[in-house]
Amino acid sequence: MRTLLTTALFFTVVAALTGCAGLGPGGGGGGEGGSSSIIAFAPFILIFALFYFLILRPQRKQEKVRKEMLGAVKRGDSVLTSGGIYGKVVNIEDDDVTLEIAKGVNVRITRTGIASVEEKK
């Protein structure tokens, strides 16, 4: 996520510093000045806006929902691990969660190993 944003900003800065905006079909960049540089930056601004609304914003929202879900895990919840194992939360200690996957079989995982909390039926 940060790499994508950094790359877009890098190319925008490089274009501004090298003066790409003034090297259009008119020659050496004299005359018009300001309007041609705005037009030259328009594609960069458009690409950044698309990245933000199609990639960055939904990813942040999904990350926030996941963080809330992991913070709300409590004893007795039925969960699905990222490895595909169903279990019941027996104990929670800081970042470690102990799951009972069968009678007398307990597994200790990190909280981030929980993929989803199953609804009680």
N, C-alpha and C positions, 0 to 999 in steps of 0.2 A: 504494500500500500504506500509506504513512504517512498519506495524506490520509484514508483510511477510518478508521484507528485514531484519528486526531486528531478527526475528526467525532464518532465515538462517545463519546469522552471529553468533548468539548465539551458535548454534549447532556446527558450525565450530570451534569456540574458545574453547568450552568445549571438543571437540575431541582432539584438539591440547594440551590443558592443562592436560588432563587425560592420554595422551600417548596411545590412542587407536591404533595408527598406528603401534606400536611395538608388539601388542598382537595377531599376526597372528598365523597360524598353526605351525610356527617354534619355538614357545615358548616365552621366556621372552624378546624378542626384541633386542637381540645382533646381531652382525655380519653385516648385510646389511646396516642398518642405513638409509641413505638419500633416497634411491630409494623406500623403502617400505612406507615411510611417504608421498611421492608424490603420490604414487598409492592409498593410503588410502584417500587422499584429493580429488582425481579425481572425485568421485561421488558428493561431495559437490560443487566443481567448476562447474560441468556439470549442476547440479540442479539450481545453482544460475544463470548460463548463460541462461538456459531455462526460468526461472522466468523473467529475464530481458527482453529477446526478445519476449516472448509470453504474458507477463502481464504488466510489468512496462513501457516499451517503448511505446506501443500503447496507454496506458492509459494517459501518459503524452502528447502525440500528440493530443489525443481527448480533453483533458483538455485545451490545448493551443488554439485549434480551437474554442472551446466553449467560452473561455475568449475573443477572438478576436470578435466573433459574438456578444456577449453581449456589448462589448465596442463600436461597430459600430451602435447600435440601435439609431435611430433618429426619430424626429417627423414625423408622416405620415406613418410610417412603419406598415404593418399588421403583427401581431405576434400571436403565439399560446402559451398559458400558459401551465405550467406543469399540471394544473388541467383540461386541455382540452377546455379552453375557447378561442375563437378567438376574437381579438380586434384590434383597431387601436390606435397607440401611440399618445396621445394628449399632454402630458407634461412629461418632464424628470427633476427630481431634485436629484442630487447626486446618491443615490442608489434606489430611489423610481421612479416608472414609473406609470403614469396615463393612463389607457386604456379606450377607448369608446367602449363598447360592444354592445350598441344599441343607438338609438337617445336619447340623454339626460341622458343616464345611464353610469356613469364613475366609474371605479374601480381602486383603488390604490394598486399596488403590488411592491414587491422588484424586482430589475433587475434580480436576480437569478431565479425568478419564470417564466421567459420566457424560453420556451422549444425550440422554433425556430422562425426565421423570415421568413414569407411567401413571395414568389416572387410575384412581381406585374404582373398582367395579362393585 
